Amino acid sequence: MYWLRRKLRKINWSLIANLNGYVLICLGLLMLLPTICSLIYHEQVVYDFLITIAICLIVGFALSRIKRSQRDFFARDGMIAVGLCWITASLFGGLPYFISQEIPSFIDCFFEAVSGFTTTGSSIVPDVTKLSQGILFWRSFTHWIGGMGILVFIQAFMPKANERSMHIIRAESPGPVIGKLVPRIQQTAALLYKMYMGLTILCILFLLAGGMPLFDTLCYTFGTAGTGGFSISPLGVGEYNNLYYEIVITVFMLLFGVNFNLYYFLLIKQFKQVFKSEELRTYIFVVASSMILIALNISNMYGGFFEGLRYSSFQVATIISTTGYSTTDFNLWPMFSKSILLILMVLGACAGSTAGGIKVSRFVIILKKIKLDIQRLIHPQKVQAITMDGKIVDESTVQAIMTFFGCFILILFGCIILVSLDNLDFETTISSVFTCIGNVGPGFGLAGPLGSFAMFSGFSKFVLSVAMLIGRLEIYPILIFLFPLFKVPDAIKPKKFHKDNE
């Protein structure tokens, strides 16, 4: 017990409590938007939002006022803080669903909130037409909040962000390597959000130009930007049967799946850095080849190649960007096309984007690692390093990627075993885990684009919620939060960062 108390004391709980407080304050303020939406539509749910806002602000203010007992900030503290903050946001973010009783079960509310913030888009609501406009707006808005990261948003606007905050950004941002775009952390976070907001506004303008109603435009833009997938109608984007809307959403889903660092290089006119990106080239190749292959495979279902290309393009874009919208029931497609979509669910888009999945950069490095190991078997004396974008990838990064992939597979298998206790069909069980840990949204079978996750037991919904959090935060923050008492050998203890003045 003494060792347990000593390990607990070493974790900076006061800092973690402060961050959770800021998250709740931020969450309460952001809920003003769906509250205004409910006022406009004269809905009773406005009072439920006001109650939730009051709870968030009171609890958040109390936590933010806790005095920090330690000045030291470890990387482990950042990981635990991120994991706990996302769980806290999901618990409190699900309160409007529960208080309004539009989703009566609390585990269902938690699942829906986790799915929103992690930009997964899997839903337990069989018929979204029964939900109020305010709740529909909040569901979609949670995608936008979680897309770039809850704590990245706070780092962008809170006055006390400093160099130690890089631990938080690294823990929350997707991809194998996270670096600063500009010298100051706060400037980096603010710059990311400016680009994020800029693309969001562009998407809104393009959809409005095509005649989409404002409420629909905002909801679908939030899902597109955050690469989420909550729809406001049972048929999703297919409800409109509008080619223009499909093209705009397809293009922006793919754009939000690109590493935001590349947009920064475009802004500062370093075009060579963009063209050198192997991840971007691979991303474009995978998208284009998948679209063509699926279009050829389903052309007989839609009366020709070009009509098949229309549907394949949208579905490839929505799956690889892990958005999860649909214009058709791809559950009815041939097995070849569904197999490609299943692979894209796991692959995901680029690192440093709002998309989920393993990420294209990791996939490229894993392939290069396999190729290098095969070459070394043939030529044991050969010395060659793995390169990415013309730069050598250090061995520690390669090892971290291989470890990540191993953990990903183990967690995937573990979740499949647990969810299989519901005794649903094979396709539904497998695809539901794949789509949740990949933060995609719809799967196959009963969890397909026209189905929902309502048929799963409460236990399976909890397992899938954890899988979504693990997928969005890329395993380690949630694992370190769940197991904060792991004994770390002295040789690999993280370095301290002392408070500095900026």
N, C-alpha and C positions, 0 to 999 in steps of 0.2 A: 504493500500500500504506500510505503514511503516513496518508492520509485515512481508510482503512479502520480502521486501528488507533485513530485518534482518535475515530471514531464508536463503536467498540466500548467504549472507555474511558468514554465519556459515559453508557453504560447502566449502571445500578446492579446489576451482576451479583451482588454479595454479598447484597443485599436479596432478589433473585429466588431465590437459592439458599436463603436462610433460609425463605422462604415455601414453597418446594418441600419443605424439610425438615419444616416443620410439617404440610403436607398428608400426607406419608408417615407421620408419627407418628400423626396423626389416623386415617388409613386403616387402619394396623395395629391401633389400638385398636378401631375399629369392626368389624374382622373377627372380634373375639371373639364377636360375636353369632352369625354362622353357624357358628363353631367349636363353641359351646354347642349349637346346633341339631344339628350332626353327632354330638356326644357323646350327645345324647338318643336319636338314631336308630341309635347304635352303628355309625357309618360310618367306613370307612378314610380318607375324605377329610379327617378331622379333622387328620391329620398334615400334609396338604398345606396346610391353612390355617395351622397352626403354623409351618411353614417360611416361608410368605409373610409372616406377621406378623413373624417374626424379621428377614427381609430388609428389610421396610419400616421397622422401628424402628431397625435398625443404620444404614441409609443415611439415614434421616430425621434421626436424632440427629447424624450427621456433618455433614450440610448445615446444620442449625439452629445449629451451633456455629461456623460460618464468621463471622469478624469483618466487620462492615460497613465497607467502605473509604470510603463516601461518606455524608454526612448528607442530601444533597439527594434529593428524591423528585419525579420528573417524572410527568406523566400517562402518558407513553409507557412508563415503567417499570412502571406499574400494568397497562397493557394487555399488555405482554410477559409479565409475571409471571402474569397470569390465563391467557393462552394456554398457556404452558409448564406451569403447574400442572395444567391439565386434561389435557394430553397425558401428563404424569407419572402422574397418578391413573389414567388409562386403561391405561397400560403395566403398572403394578404391580397395578392392580385386576383385570387379566386373568390374572395369574400363577396363581391357584387353578385356573382352567380348564386351563391348560397343564401345571402340575405334576401335577395329578390325571389328566391325559390324557383327561378327559371330553370335551374339545375338543382334538384332537391338533394342529391347525395353529395356529401363533402368530398369523398374520394374522387367523384366525377368532376367536381369543381377544381380540385387540385390537379387532376389530369389535364383538364381543359386549359388551366392557367399555365402549367408547365409546357404544354404543347404550344401555347401562344408565345411565351417568352423565349423558348428555345427555337422558335421559328420552324416547328415541325409541321403543324397543321393537321395532325390526327385529331379527330373529334369524337366525342361520345354522344353528340346530339344527332339523332336520326333525322330530324326535320328542323332545319334552321329557320324556317318561315314562322315558327312559333315563338321565336325570340324577339324581344323588343329591339328597336333601332339603336337605343343606347348600348345595350349589351352586345349587339352585332358590331357596333363601332369599337367598343372596348376590346372585343376578341381580336379584331384586325389590328388595332393600334398596339396591342401587346407584341405583335410581330415586329412592328417598326421599332419599338423600344428595345427589344432583345436583339434585333439584327446586328447592330454595331457593338452592342454590349451595354448592359446597365451601368456597370462601373466605369466604362470608358466615358459614358455621358457625364457621370459625376466628376471624373478627373478633368473633363474639358471645362467645367464651369465652377468647380469648387475652388476657393481661393488658396487652400493650403496644399495643393498638389506639389510634390517635389520628386527628386530623383528616385526615392524609394518606391514611388507609385509605379515604376516600371514593372515591379513584381506583379502588380495587379493586372496591368495591361497584358503582360505575357501570359498570365494564367487565364485571362478571359478571351484573348484574341486567338482565332483559329490559325493553325499553321505551325511548321516545325521551327521557324526562326522569326522572332518579332524584334524589330529594331526601331529606333527613333527616326522620324522623317526630318525633324528639325531638332536643334539642341535641347530645348526644354520639353519635358514630358507633357505639361499642360498644353503647350502649343501643338504638339503632335496629336493629342486627343481632340483638340478643337479643330485642327485641320481635317482630321478624319471625318468629324461630324459635319463640317462645312461641305465637303465633297458628297457625303451621304445625303445631306439635305438638298444640295444642288441637283443631284440625280433624281431625288424624290419629286422635287418641284417640276422638273422636266417631264417626268412620267405623268404627273397630274395634268399638265398642260396639253400633252399629246392626247390623252384620253378624253379630256373635255372638248378638244378640237374635233373629235370624232362624234360628239353628241352624247357621250355617256353621262347620265345624271351625276350631280356632284357627290351625293352620298355614296353611290356605287364606285365612283372614281376614287374617292378617298380610301374606301375599304380595300379595293383591289390594288391600289398603289401601295398601301401599307404592307400588304402581303407580298407584293412584287419586290419592294425595296428590301424588306426583311427576309426575303426568300422563305416566307411562311406558306400559307395555303388555305387559311380559313375563308370559305366562300359565304356569300350572303343569300345564296339560292341553292337548292338541292343539285342542280345541274352545273353549278359553277360558272365559269366563263362561257361554257357551251350554251348557256341559257340565251345568250344574245344572238348566237349564230352569225357573228359579225367578223368578217375577215380582217378588217382594219384593227379592231380591238385585239384580236389574236396576234397580229404582227407586232403591234406596239408592246404588248405584254411579253411576247417571246423575246423581242430585242432587249427589253429592260431586264428580264430575268437573267439573260446571258451576261448583260453588262454588270449587274450586281454580283455575278459569280466570278468576276475578274478581281485580281488583287488590287486593292485600293492604292497601294504604293505606285502602281503603274499610272494611275490617274494623276498622282502627284508629279511623276516624271513628265507627263504630258503638259501639266500646268507650267512647269519650269522649262519646258521645251527641250528636255533631254530625250529626244525621240529614239536615239540608239539604245537606251536602256530598255525601252519598251520592246523594240524589235529583237533584242538579245534574249528576251525571256523565253526559256525553253518550256516553262510551265504554260505560258499563254499559247505557244504554238501547239503544244500537245493538247491543250483544252479545245482549241479550234478544230484540230484534226479529229479528236474523239467525237465532238458534237456533229461535225459535218458527216463523218462516215456513219455514225449511228442513225442520223436522220435519213440518209440515202438507203441504208440497209433495211431499215424498218419500213420505209415508203415502198420499197420493192416487195417486201414481204406481205404488206397489207393492201397493195394496190387493187387486188381483185375484190376487196371488201368495200372499197369506196369508188369504184368505177374508173380507176385509172391512176397512173403514177403521181400526177400533180396534185390530185385531190388527196391521195395518200400522203404526199409530202406535206400538205397543209397540216394534217393531224399528227404526223410523226414529228414534224419540227416543233410543234407546241409541246408535245409530251416529252420529247428528248430534252428540250430547254427546261421544262418544269421539273423533271426528275434529276438531271445532272446539277441543276442549281439548287436542288432540294426544296423547291417552292411547294409543289404539290397541287397546283391547280389542274383542272382537266377540261377538255372540250369534247371528250368522248369517253366511253367506257372501255379503256384499254384492257380491262379484265377479259374481254371477249377476243382479244388479238391472238394470233398464233403463238405457240410456245417460243419460237425463235425470237420474236419481237419482245415478248415478256421477259425472256432471259437477258436480253440486252438491257432492258429497263432495270432489272434486278441488279445487274453489274453496275450500272450508273448510280443506283441508290447508294451503293457502298463507296464508289469512287468519289462522288461529289465534285465540286468545282475547284477553284484556285484557293490557295492559302491567302489569308489576309482579306477575304471577301466576307459577305454575310451568309454564305452557303455552308452546309454541313458536309458530312462524309469524311473519308480518309484524307482527301485533298490530292489534286493532280501532282503537286510537287513531290509528295511522299511516294506516290506511285512511281514516278519517274526515277527517283533515287533508289527505290527498292529494285526496280528493273536493272538499273546500272550496277547495283551491288551484286545481284545474281550473275550478271554478265561477267563482272570482274572476278568473282569467285570461280566461275567456270574456267576463265582464262588462266587463273592461277593453278587450277588443277592440271591443266595442260602444260603450262610453263611456270613451274614453281618459283623460279628465280625472277620472274617478271615483277617490276615495281611500277605500279600505276595507281593514280588517285582518281576518285570520283569527282567529276566537275559538274557544276550547274551554272549556267549563264556565263561560262568562261572562267569561273572562279572555283577553286578547290573546296570541296565540302569536307570539313574536318571530320575525323573518325568519330569523335564524340557525338556529332550531329547524326551521322549515319547509324551509330549504335542506338541512339535515342529513338530514331525512326523505326528501327527493327523491333525495339522493345515495345514501342507504341503499337505497332501492328500485331505483335504477339498478344499484348493485353487486349486489344480490340477483338481478336478472334476468340480468346478465352471468355471474355464478357459476353460476346455474341452467343457462344455455345451455352453458357450458363443461363442466359435469359431465355433462350429457346427451350431448355429443359424445364425451367420454372413455368413458363407460359403454357407449355404442352400439358400441364396438369388440368387445364380447362377442357382437354379432350376435344378440341375443335379440329377441323380438317387440316391436313399437312400444309397446304398452300397458304391458308390464313395464318397459321401459327408461325411459319418461317418468315413470311413476308412482313408480318406485323412487327416482329423484332428487328428485321433489317431496316424497315422504314422508320422505326422510332429511334434506333441508335444512329441512323444516318440522317435524322431530322428531315425526312422527306415528306411524310404525311400519309397519303393513301398507299395501301399495299395491294394484294391480290385476294381473291376469294371473298369472304364476308367483309373484309377490311378494304375492299376495293374503292374506286373513286365515287361510286354511288352508294356505298355502304357506310358503316361507322364502326367505332370500337365499343359500342354500348353493350355488345353481347359478352365481353370479357368479364371475368369475376373481379371483385374488388382487389384481390391479391395480385392478379395479372395486371390490372390497371396501375397498381403501385409499382410493380416491376418495370412496366413499360415507361412509367414516369421517370424512374431512376435511369433507365436506358436513354431517355431523351436528354436528361441533364448530363449524363456521362458523354453522350455524343456531342452536345453543344459545347461543353467545356473541355472536350478532348481528354477525357478519362481522369487525369491526375488530380485536378482540384476536388472532384467529388470523392475519389478514393482517399486522398489525404485528409479530407474532412471526415470521412467515415472512420478512418484509422489514424487519428492524429497522434497516437501513442506508440507508433512504430519506433523502435530504437534505431537511431541513425549512427553508424560508425563515425568515429572522430575524423577519419580520413576524408569523408565526403560531406561533412557538415557544411551548410551554406554560410557564406560570408555575412558578417554583420554590416548593416548600413546605419551609420550614426546620423542623427539629425543635423542637417546642414542648412545654411541660410542662402537663399537664392536672391 
